[in-house]
Amino acid sequence: MAQCVRTDLDCADICSTTVRVLSRQTHIDQSAAATLVKACRDACQTCARDCESHRDQHQHCAECADSCNRCATACDELLGHLDG
């Protein structure tokens, strides 16, 4: 369970950093933005996978897995706009 908590915290930090950088009101290089969003997506997928393994034992793990899956999907959608 300690590794799961570590993964959760890492994911939260990566997501927070991604939001801060992407929400600035200045131009961002498309390649840099895509790199950040991919890192966020990957962190969310890892976190969701870890939390899924505890879903049946802990409600907060189920909620975390669901949130991370939604975030990973949003990242994929954003990547579609950045690539296009």
FIKOL-624649 format. One line per field, with one value per atom (N, C-alpha, C): atom name; residue number from 1; residue in one letter; x, y negated, z negated. Coordinates in pm, 1 decimal. Example, Ala and Ser with C-alpha at 12.3 -4.5 7.8 and 13.67 -1.06 7.14 Angstrom:
// FIKOL-624649
atomo [N  CA  C  N  CA  C]
num [1  1  1  2  2  2]
residuo [A  A  A  S  S  S]
xx [1319.0  1230.0  1320.0  1285.0  1367.0  1290.0]
yy [569.0  450.0  330.0  225.0  106.0  -3.0]
zz [-780.0  -780.0  -780.0  -708.0  -714.0  -787.0]
This chain:
// FIKOL-624649
atomo [N  CA  C  N  CA  C  N  CA  C  N  CA  C  N  CA  C  N  CA  C  N  CA  C  N  CA  C  N  CA  C  N  CA  C  N  CA  C  N  CA  C  N  CA  C  N  CA  C  N  CA  C  N  CA  C  N  CA  C  N  CA  C  N  CA  C  N  CA  C  N  CA  C  N  CA  C  N  CA  C  N  CA  C  N  CA  C  N  CA  C  N  CA  C  N  CA  C  N  CA  C  N  CA  C  N  CA  C  N  CA  C  N  CA  C  N  CA  C  N  CA  C  N  CA  C  N  CA  C  N  CA  C  N  CA  C  N  CA  C  N  CA  C  N  CA  C  N  CA  C  N  CA  C  N  CA  C  N  CA  C  N  CA  C  N  CA  C  N  CA  C  N  CA  C  N  CA  C  N  CA  C  N  CA  C  N  CA  C  N  CA  C  N  CA  C  N  CA  C  N  CA  C  N  CA  C  N  CA  C  N  CA  C  N  CA  C  N  CA  C  N  CA  C  N  CA  C  N  CA  C  N  CA  C  N  CA  C  N  CA  C  N  CA  C  N  CA  C  N  CA  C  N  CA  C  N  CA  C  N  CA  C  N  CA  C  N  CA  C  N  CA  C  N  CA  C  N  CA  C  N  CA  C  N  CA  C  N  CA  C  N  CA  C]
num [1  1  1  2  2  2  3  3  3  4  4  4  5  5  5  6  6  6  7  7  7  8  8  8  9  9  9  10  10  10  11  11  11  12  12  12  13  13  13  14  14  14  15  15  15  16  16  16  17  17  17  18  18  18  19  19  19  20  20  20  21  21  21  22  22  22  23  23  23  24  24  24  25  25  25  26  26  26  27  27  27  28  28  28  29  29  29  30  30  30  31  31  31  32  32  32  33  33  33  34  34  34  35  35  35  36  36  36  37  37  37  38  38  38  39  39  39  40  40  40  41  41  41  42  42  42  43  43  43  44  44  44  45  45  45  46  46  46  47  47  47  48  48  48  49  49  49  50  50  50  51  51  51  52  52  52  53  53  53  54  54  54  55  55  55  56  56  56  57  57  57  58  58  58  59  59  59  60  60  60  61  61  61  62  62  62  63  63  63  64  64  64  65  65  65  66  66  66  67  67  67  68  68  68  69  69  69  70  70  70  71  71  71  72  72  72  73  73  73  74  74  74  75  75  75  76  76  76  77  77  77  78  78  78  79  79  79  80  80  80  81  81  81  82  82  82  83  83  83  84  84  84]
residuo [M  M  M  A  A  A  Q  Q  Q  C  C  C  V  V  V  R  R  R  T  T  T  D  D  D  L  L  L  D  D  D  C  C  C  A  A  A  D  D  D  I  I  I  C  C  C  S  S  S  T  T  T  T  T  T  V  V  V  R  R  R  V  V  V  L  L  L  S  S  S  R  R  R  Q  Q  Q  T  T  T  H  H  H  I  I  I  D  D  D  Q  Q  Q  S  S  S  A  A  A  A  A  A  A  A  A  T  T  T  L  L  L  V  V  V  K  K  K  A  A  A  C  C  C  R  R  R  D  D  D  A  A  A  C  C  C  Q  Q  Q  T  T  T  C  C  C  A  A  A  R  R  R  D  D  D  C  C  C  E  E  E  S  S  S  H  H  H  R  R  R  D  D  D  Q  Q  Q  H  H  H  Q  Q  Q  H  H  H  C  C  C  A  A  A  E  E  E  C  C  C  A  A  A  D  D  D  S  S  S  C  C  C  N  N  N  R  R  R  C  C  C  A  A  A  T  T  T  A  A  A  C  C  C  D  D  D  E  E  E  L  L  L  L  L  L  G  G  G  H  H  H  L  L  L  D  D  D  G  G  G]
xx [81.7  0.0  87.0  205.8  294.4  334.9  359.6  395.5  277.7  158.1  38.3  26.9  51.2  46.3  154.6  272.1  380.6  338.4  278.8  231.4  124.8  34.1  -70.5  -8.2  87.7  151.0  229.3  301.6  374.3  277.7  168.4  68.0  10.0  -23.8  -80.3  18.4  145.3  246.7  262.0  263.6  278.3  156.5  37.4  -85.3  -86.8  -49.9  -48.7  49.1  165.8  265.0  214.7  154.5  101.8  -3.6  -94.0  -199.2  -137.7  -41.7  20.3  87.5  160.1  231.9  134.7  37.5  -54.7  -152.4  -175.4  -274.4  -215.0  -86.3  -25.2  -80.8  -92.0  -151.2  -48.2  50.5  153.3  168.2  239.0  262.2  344.9  309.1  390.4  425.1  544.8  589.3  502.4  450.1  360.8  428.9  555.4  628.9  642.9  674.2  685.7  550.7  444.9  310.9  275.7  303.6  272.7  351.7  475.8  558.2  498.1  456.7  394.6  265.5  182.5  52.9  73.0  170.5  199.9  246.5  330.6  376.4  259.5  168.9  50.6  -35.7  -58.8  -138.2  -74.6  56.0  124.9  118.3  135.1  126.2  -14.1  -114.0  -253.2  -283.2  -232.8  -255.6  -189.9  -69.5  0.3  -73.7  -115.2  -186.7  -319.3  -392.2  -520.3  -499.2  -397.6  -368.3  -337.9  -257.2  -225.2  -349.0  -429.2  -548.2  -654.5  -662.3  -757.5  -734.2  -609.2  -578.6  -629.6  -666.6  -719.6  -866.0  -926.9  -1062.8  -1161.6  -1154.2  -1252.2  -1232.8  -1112.6  -1084.8  -1100.1  -1083.1  -1080.8  -1159.1  -1260.2  -1342.0  -1257.3  -1163.6  -1081.5  -996.0  -956.9  -881.4  -970.5  -1095.4  -1189.4  -1210.2  -1227.1  -1246.3  -1121.1  -1006.1  -879.4  -862.3  -887.9  -874.7  -967.8  -1091.9  -1188.3  -1141.5  -1093.0  -1044.6  -923.4  -832.9  -713.1  -747.5  -843.1  -885.9  -949.1  -1028.6  -1087.9  -979.1  -879.9  -771.1  -689.7  -661.1  -586.0  -663.1  -794.5  -877.7  -873.4  -881.3  -873.5  -737.5  -632.4  -498.6  -492.3  -549.3  -550.4  -626.0  -737.0  -814.0  -733.3  -666.0  -583.6  -468.7  -408.1  -300.0  -349.7  -473.0  -530.3  -536.8  -562.2  -565.8  -425.1  -332.0  -194.8  -127.0  -160.2  -99.3  -161.6  -286.0  -357.4  -343.1]
yy [118.8  0.0  -126.6  -118.7  -235.1  -276.9  -180.8  -212.9  -279.0  -237.3  -297.1  -444.4  -472.3  -610.7  -693.7  -637.1  -707.2  -740.1  -642.7  -662.9  -772.2  -771.8  -875.5  -1014.5  -1028.0  -1158.1  -1204.7  -1113.1  -1148.2  -1193.6  -1121.4  -1155.8  -1294.0  -1320.8  -1451.6  -1564.2  -1543.6  -1645.7  -1667.1  -1558.6  -1569.5  -1639.4  -1603.2  -1667.4  -1815.7  -1847.9  -1987.6  -2070.8  -2017.8  -2088.5  -2107.3  -2005.5  -2013.8  -2122.9  -2127.3  -2230.1  -2369.6  -2387.0  -2519.2  -2566.4  -2479.3  -2518.9  -2545.5  -2459.4  -2475.1  -2590.8  -2633.4  -2739.3  -2879.6  -2891.1  -3023.4  -3093.3  -3222.0  -3301.1  -3345.9  -3261.3  -3290.6  -3170.1  -3191.1  -3084.6  -2971.5  -2848.8  -2733.8  -2654.1  -2606.8  -2522.2  -2395.6  -2360.8  -2244.7  -2114.9  -2101.8  -1980.7  -1968.7  -2079.9  -2079.5  -2048.3  -2107.6  -2082.1  -1934.6  -1877.6  -1736.4  -1646.7  -1681.0  -1602.7  -1604.6  -1722.1  -1732.9  -1653.1  -1666.3  -1597.4  -1445.8  -1399.5  -1255.6  -1206.6  -1284.8  -1246.9  -1241.0  -1337.0  -1339.3  -1215.8  -1186.9  -1069.1  -941.1  -927.7  -807.1  -791.8  -902.9  -898.9  -859.1  -912.4  -878.6  -731.9  -680.6  -540.2  -448.9  -483.8  -405.4  -411.8  -531.6  -549.7  -473.8  -483.3  -412.6  -262.0  -212.0  -68.6  -25.0  -103.2  -69.4  -74.2  -178.1  -192.4  -88.2  -47.4  58.1  184.5  213.3  336.4  333.1  213.8  199.8  156.2  148.8  97.2  165.1  296.2  370.5  353.1  316.0  301.2  157.2  59.1  -81.2  -169.0  -236.5  -324.6  -437.1  -491.5  -600.1  -552.8  -426.9  -374.2  -364.2  -326.3  -321.0  -460.5  -559.0  -696.7  -749.4  -717.0  -760.0  -697.0  -569.1  -500.9  -563.5  -589.7  -651.6  -789.7  -869.7  -1004.6  -998.8  -909.4  -897.2  -849.9  -760.0  -715.8  -830.5  -914.3  -1030.6  -1128.7  -1150.4  -1242.0  -1188.6  -1060.4  -1000.9  -1016.7  -999.7  -1017.9  -1162.9  -1257.4  -1399.7  -1432.6  -1373.9  -1395.9  -1344.9  -1226.8  -1173.8  -1267.2  -1322.3  -1415.8  -1541.8  -1594.2  -1713.0  -1686.1  -1568.5  -1533.1  -1532.2  -1491.6  -1495.5  -1635.3  -1733.2  -1873.1  -1929.8  -1885.8  -1935.4  -1879.4  -1756.0  -1693.2  -1743.6  -1792.6  -1831.4  -1970.6]
zz [0.0  0.0  0.0  -58.7  -62.0  79.3  167.1  305.1  376.8  345.4  405.5  364.3  239.0  190.8  260.5  275.6  346.4  489.8  556.4  693.4  697.8  600.7  592.6  579.8  490.0  467.8  590.5  653.4  775.4  884.4  899.5  999.7  972.2  848.6  813.4  845.9  815.8  846.3  996.2  1071.9  1217.5  1277.5  1232.7  1282.6  1247.7  1126.0  1081.9  1164.2  1187.5  1268.1  1410.8  1467.3  1603.2  1613.0  1517.5  1517.2  1507.6  1417.9  1401.1  1528.8  1593.9  1715.4  1830.1  1848.6  1961.2  1944.4  1822.1  1800.1  1801.6  1823.1  1834.3  1957.3  1949.7  2056.9  2159.7  2184.2  2283.4  2375.6  2483.7  2581.7  2519.0  2553.7  2513.6  2638.2  2642.6  2752.4  2755.8  2871.7  2885.9  2843.4  2874.8  2838.0  2686.1  2620.7  2474.6  2410.2  2463.5  2410.4  2425.1  2541.1  2563.9  2468.7  2444.3  2352.2  2211.7  2166.8  2034.8  2026.8  2127.3  2125.9  2131.3  2207.1  2210.9  2074.4  2007.2  1872.9  1775.8  1788.0  1701.7  1728.8  1855.9  1892.6  1839.2  1857.9  1812.4  1660.9  1589.2  1442.9  1398.8  1466.8  1432.5  1460.7  1570.5  1602.2  1498.9  1456.8  1354.7  1221.8  1184.5  1058.7  1061.0  1170.8  1182.0  1169.2  1233.7  1228.7  1084.3  1013.9  874.8  786.1  802.9  718.5  750.9  876.7  914.3  833.0  801.7  728.5  584.5  535.0  399.0  397.8  516.4  531.2  436.0  425.8  345.4  195.0  153.8  11.6  -38.4  49.1  6.7  104.1  54.3  137.3  198.5  119.8  174.1  291.3  293.5  407.2  531.4  511.5  624.0  682.2  594.8  640.9  710.1  657.1  717.2  855.5  866.1  995.1  1098.6  1058.4  1150.6  1195.0  1100.9  1133.4  1225.6  1197.1  1280.2  1421.1  1432.4  1565.3  1643.7  1577.1  1644.3  1687.6  1603.3  1636.6  1754.6  1755.2  1866.6  1997.5  1992.2  2111.4  2158.0  2063.1  2097.8  2159.7  2107.6  2164.5  2308.2  2332.6  2469.2  2563.5  2516.2  2598.4  2626.9  2525.4  2544.2  2640.3  2629.4  2721.8  2866.4  2887.0  3020.6  3076.4  2990.5  3033.5  3053.2  2972.0  2984.7  3108.6  3142.5  3260.0  3389.6  3379.5  3500.9  3533.8]
